[in-house]
Amino acid sequence: MKRMTALLFALFALAVATQIGLAQTNQLAATVKNELDAARTSETIVLSMKDISKTLQTSDWKKVHVTDQVSGQELLTQGIDLDGDGVADLLLFQSDFKGGETRSFILAAGANKVLTKEQFKAYGRFVRERSDDFAWENDRIAHRMYGTALETWKLEPLTSSAVDVWAKRVRRLVINDWYMVDNYHTDTGEGADFYSAGTSRGCGGTGIWENGKLFVSRNFINTKVIANGPIRVMFELTYVPWDANGHTVSEVKRVTLDAGQNFDRFESYYKTDSGAPVTYGIGIKKWPGSNLQSSRKDGWLRTWEPLQKGQAGNLGCGIIIDPAALADFTEADGNYLVVAKTPAGQPAVYYAGFGWDRSGDFSGAGDWDAYVQQFARRVASPLKISLSPR
């Protein structure tokens, strides 16, 4: 009897040990290194769900829980389905990093997560009721671009593929509320639309650059939302083909904005009838009294200008691009331009964004300069990420 009890106890202990071992191996450690000597805030860590599912045995991103190894705090996550098959391809979460810091995060499968409205820090939508705007925002900035219906709007028709900006004082999401009250040109304490993009490039709009001239598209004709928070908003705008100095060009523009950041990532997928490589211009509207700075070495151009003759503070706009793609800095049609080249079949990739001195984030042009320079360094030095069973 004693032998039987001992045997059963041994088998039980083995089973418990086995389960503990399984629990330990059914986790992943994500090791993330910041190779810059500068701090990075609100950095987005992007992992492959395919790699995660091999160990965690789930393809459902809502069941994947990410914990900071040091603090033990569970982090907000987001899954992104890039190909529209109903299954997430990417898992996102965010963290802050000190200069040269390496941090570790634990991934484990668990109960299904349910997000709340308050957790969303990035959002965008097609606004048909306002003549086909597409508006998007995060907890720092907001934008809109213009759709087809605006071209024939009886009150104020506008044909433009500019990037408009809405300046925010608050961290919460505002575009739905501002459209609802239809008073977004007046600052009631949250910020407002002080910027008049018009037919310019606004803050980051593009066009094809040929023989010293800029050839721009009309308003977008179609939209597609790929991701819609809580961390990242990502969408595509499609444009009707247009003539660029005798060549027919079409464009699909993909825009990505992450929480906690003042720069959007833009990817313009151009197609030409000739199939030749594309030279394009990225523009910032030239305002009276604006101050311009640029760096060919680091691939950026920025402005700092008074809004509404200084009555609404000052706004800085910036463009960041891979220095290897940068061809020239110039001006055309009331815009400061970054002229760049992209190989045939490859998207034109750049970053554009803005900062406002009444947002609480920037006290003046010096703060904006520091942010632009730091963000350019971040773009040039992506985080180093590795996954391993734990």
N, C-alpha and C positions, 0 to 999 in steps of 0.2 A: 504493500500500500504506500509506504514511504517512497519507494522507487518510482511508483506511478505518479505520485504528487510532484516529485522532483522533476520527472520528465515533462509533465504538463507545465510546470513553472518555467522550465527551460524553453519549451516551445512558445510559451506566452512571451517570455523575454525576447526571444528571437523575432517574434512577430512585431513586438513593439519597436525593437531596434530597426527592423526592416522598414516599418512605417516612418520612423524618424528619418531614416536614410532617404526614403522616397520624398519626404517633405523637404529635406534639405536640397536634393537634386532637382526637385520640381520648382526651383526658383532660378532667377537670372540676376546677375550683377552687371549693371551698366556703369562702366568707368568712363568718366568724361574729363578731358584735360583742356584747360585754357593755356595755350602756348604764348599768349601775349603777356607782357609785363604790366598790363593795365586791367582794371576791373571791367567786368562785363555784367550788366544788369538785364534781367528779363531775357536771357538767352533761351532759345527754343531748341530742345534736344529732339531729334527726329530719328525714330527707330523703325525697322522693317517688321511688320506684323508676321511676315513669313518666317523670319528668324526667331521671333518670339514664340510662335505657335509650336515650333519644333520641341521646345522644352516645356512650355506651360500647357501644352495639349489643348489649346483653345484658339479659335480664330476670331472670337468675339472680343473686340477691344474694350467693351464695357466691363468685362470680367477681369481685365488686367489691372492690377493695383500697383502703383509705383510709390515707394517710400524712400525718403532721404535716409541714408544709412546712419548718419551722425545724429540728426535730430529725432529720427523716428516718425517724422511728420509725413502723412500721405499727401501726395501732390495731385493737383488737378490735371487731368489727361484729356486728350481728344484723339479720336480715330478719324482718318481721312481715306475715303474710297476714291481713288484716282480714276479708275476705269468704269465706274458706274455699275459694277456687278453685284452690289449689295454687301460686299465684304471689304472691310477696311484693309488698306495696303500699308498705311503708316500709323504709328502711334507717336503722339507729341506730348511733351510736358516741358515746363520751364524751371529755370533756377538762376541764381546769381552766382558769379564767380569772382574771386579776388585775382589779382595778377599772378599768373603762373600756377594757379590752384588746380588740383585734381580732386574731383568729387565722385562719390559712388552712390548708386541708387539701386534698390532691390525691387525686382519685378516678381509678382506672384499672382496666381489665379485665385479669384475669390467670387464673392457674390456680385450680382449685376449692379452697376452703379446707375443712379438716377441723378441727372444734373438739375440744378435750380437756376432760375432766371438770374439771380444775383451773381452766379459764378461766371456768367458770360462777359468777356472782355473784348470780343471782336464779333462783328455782325455786318451783314450787307444784304441789300435786296433791290429788286427792280421796282421802281415807283411809277406804275402806270398812271396813277391819278395826277401825277405832276409831269405830264407830257413826256413820259418814258425816261425819267432820270434813272441812273443806277447810283445808289448811295451806299457808302460803306464807312466803317469807323472801327477804332479800337478805344481803349481807355484814355488815349492822349489826343488823337486827331480824328478828323472826319473829312470825307471827300464826296464828290459826285462827278459823274460824266453824263453826257447828253445823248438821248436816243432820238429815233426818227421823228416822233410826233412833235418834238420841239421845233423842227424846221418849218412847220406850217402852223404853229400856235398863233392864234389871232392876237393875243395880248402882247407877246414879245417874242417873235420868231427868232431862232438862232441856229445857224449851221456851224458847228464847231466840234472838234474832237479834243478840246482842251481838257486838262485835269483841274477841276475846281477844288477849292479848299474851304472848309468850315472850321473856324477857330473855336476851341473848347476851353472852358475854365474848369470843368468838372471831369471826374474819372468815369462816371457812369455813362452808359450808352444813351444817346439823345436823338438820333435821326428820326425815329418813329414819332417821338413827341413833337419835334420841331415841324415835321410835315403835318402832323395832326392840327396844330394850332395855326399853321400857315403864316408864321410871323418870324421866320428865321433870319431876317435881315435886321432885327432889333435885338440887342443884348439885354436880356432880362435877368442877368446874373450867371448864365451858363455859357455865354459866348454867342457867336452869330456868324452868318455869312457876310463878312466884310469885303470879300475878295471878288473882283469882277474879272473873270477870265476872258469873257467875250470870244473873239475869234483867234486870240493868241494861243500859245501852247499851255498857258496857265502855269501850273507847277509840275512839269514833268511830261507834258504831251509830246508827241513825236510827229515826224513827217519824213518823207524821202528827200534826200539831199542830192541834187543833180545840177551840175554846172553853176554852182553858186546860188541856187534857188531852193526853197523849201516847198515841197508838194505834199499837201495834207489831205486826209480823208474827210468825208462828211461824218455825220453822226452815226453811232453804232446802230445796227439793225437787229441784233440778237444777243441774248445773254444766257450764260450757263453758270450756275452756282455749283462749285465743287466741294467747298467746305464752308461751314458757317458757325464757327465758334465751338467751344467757349474761348479757345486760345488763338485760333487762326481763321481768318476769312480769306477765301480764294475763289475767284470767279474768272470767266472769260467773256470778252466782248468781241463780236464779229462785225466787220466793216465791209460795205459794198466795194468791189474793186474800183480803183480810180486811176486816172492818167497821171503819170509822173514823167514829164518831159518826153512823151512819146512811148513810154513803157506802161503796161497795165500791171498794177500792183494790188494785191489783196492782203488783208491782215486779220489775224486773230490775236488779241491782246490778253494775256493772262496776268492778273494782278493778285498779289499776296500781301496781306498785312497781319502781323502778329501783335499780340498784346504787349504793352509796355514799350513800344518802339515808335519812333517818329518818321521812319522811312518805310515806304512800300517797295516791294520787289516787283518789277515789271518785266515781262517776257513778251516781245512782239514777234509773232511767227509770220514773217512776210513770204509771199510767193509772187514771183514776177513771170511775165510771159517769156522772158529770155532765159530764166533760170540762173542769171548771173548773180554774183554776190551783191549785197545791198549796202549802200551807204545811207545813213539816216541821221537825222538831227533830233536831239532831245532839248526841249526849250523851257525857259522860264520867262514869263512876261516881264518886259522892261518897264518898271514903274518910275515916275519922276522922283528924284531924290534917292534912288536905290544905290546901295553900295555893293560892288562886285568884287569877289575874290575867287581865285582858282589855283589848282595845283595839277600840272600835267604829270608830275612824278607819281602822285598818289591817286590821280584819276577823279578829281572832284571839282565842282563849280558851285558857288553859293552866292545868294543875294541877301541883303538885309535892307528892308524898305518900310517907310511909314504907310500905315493903312488909313484910308480916308483922310489924307493929309495930316496924319498923326493923331487924329481924334480917337482912333481905335487902337492905339499902340503901334507896335512894329512887328513885322513878320519876316522871318527868314525862310527862304526856299533853297533846297540843295539837290544836286544830282551827283551820283557816285557811279563810276563805271570802271571796269578793268582797264588799267592804263595801257595794256597791250592792244585794246580795241579802239582807243582814243586816237582820232585823226587830227582834230583841230578844235579851237574855241573861236567862235565868230558871232555875228549878229545878223538877224534878218527878220523882216516883217514885225518889228517891235518886240523881238525876243532875243535874249541871250541864248546861244546855242552851244551844245556839246555835239560835235560831229564825230560819228563813230562808224566803224565797219564791222560787218559780220559775214562769216563764210556762208556760201550758198547752202541752204538746208538747215542752218542753225539759227536758233532764235536770237534776237537782239535783247540782251539782258542788261538791265541797269536798275539802279535804285533812285527813287525820288521821294522827297518828303519835306516837312516844314516844321517850324517852331514859332510860337507866339510869345511875346514878352509879358502877356497878361494871363498866361496859362499856369504860372507858378513854377514852370520848369526852366525858363530862360529869362535872365534879368537884362540881357542886352546882346549885342553882336558877338562879344567875346565868348559868352556861353554857347552861342550857336556855332561859332567856329570850332570850339573844342568838341562839341558833339559830332559835327560833321567829320572832323578829322578822326575821332575815335571810331565812329561807325565805319569809315572807310578801312580802318585797320582791322576791324572785326570781319568785314566782308572778305578781306584779303587773307585772313587767318582763321578758317573755320575751326570749330571745336573738334578735337580728336575723340572719337567714341569707339568703345569696344564692348562687346557682350560676351559673357562667359557663364556657364552653369555654376550654380552655387550649392 
